[in-house]
Amino acid sequence: MSERLTVAEALARAEMIDRSLDAWQGTAPQGIAEMGGRDAFADRCEMACFGPVPRLDHDEWERLSLEYEDRRAHGSLNRGEG
């Protein structure tokens, strides 16, 4: 049996999913674009209690991680500062 949610709970979960996908796209926008964009990336995710978790192979994880590290090292990553 599926869990029944209130409207407020459903909206809160949708907002959590949206924020999580925003974070992925913000940390590795080129990699997400290469995977077909945000919607295609979302289709590759499974839900966990803390949000969507992408199902990626080793090479995909590495590519996104390297993009994140490169953006962080060069100061082009917005970490919510300012």
C-alpha positions in Angstrom: 0.0 0.0 0.0 1.3 3.4 -0.9 1.8 6.1 1.8 -0.8 8.8 1.9 0.5 12.3 2.1 -1.2 15.6 3.0 -1.0 18.3 0.4 1.5 20.1 2.6 3.7 17.0 2.9 3.6 16.4 -0.8 4.6 20.0 -1.5 7.4 19.7 1.0 8.7 16.6 -0.7 8.5 18.1 -4.1 10.4 21.2 -2.9 13.1 18.9 -1.3 13.5 17.0 -4.7 13.6 20.3 -6.6 16.3 21.7 -4.2 18.4 18.6 -4.5 18.2 18.6 -8.3 19.1 22.3 -8.2 22.2 21.4 -6.1 23.3 18.7 -8.5 22.9 21.0 -11.5 24.7 23.9 -9.7 27.7 21.8 -8.8 28.2 20.1 -12.2 26.1 21.9 -14.8 28.1 20.7 -17.8 28.0 17.0 -16.7 24.2 17.2 -16.1 23.8 18.8 -19.5 25.8 16.0 -21.1 23.5 13.5 -19.5 20.5 15.1 -21.3 19.7 17.9 -18.8 18.0 18.1 -15.5 14.9 16.1 -16.4 17.0 13.2 -17.9 19.2 13.3 -14.8 16.1 13.2 -12.5 14.9 10.1 -14.5 18.1 8.3 -13.4 17.5 8.9 -9.7 15.9 6.8 -7.0 14.3 8.4 -4.1 15.7 8.1 -0.6 14.5 9.7 2.6 16.9 12.7 2.0 16.1 13.2 -1.7 16.9 11.8 -5.1 20.1 9.6 -5.5 21.4 9.2 -9.0 22.2 5.8 -10.4 25.5 6.5 -12.1 28.3 4.3 -13.2 31.9 4.9 -12.1 32.9 7.1 -15.1 29.8 9.3 -14.7 30.4 9.8 -10.9 34.1 10.6 -11.7 33.2 13.1 -14.4 30.7 15.0 -12.1 33.1 14.9 -9.2 36.0 16.3 -11.3 33.7 19.1 -12.6 32.7 19.9 -9.0 36.3 20.0 -7.8 37.4 22.1 -10.8 34.6 24.6 -10.2 35.4 24.7 -6.4 39.1 25.2 -7.0 38.5 28.0 -9.4 35.9 29.8 -7.3 33.0 29.4 -9.7 31.0 27.3 -7.3 28.3 29.2 -5.4 28.2 27.6 -1.9 25.4 29.9 -0.7 27.9 32.6 0.4 27.3 36.3 0.1 
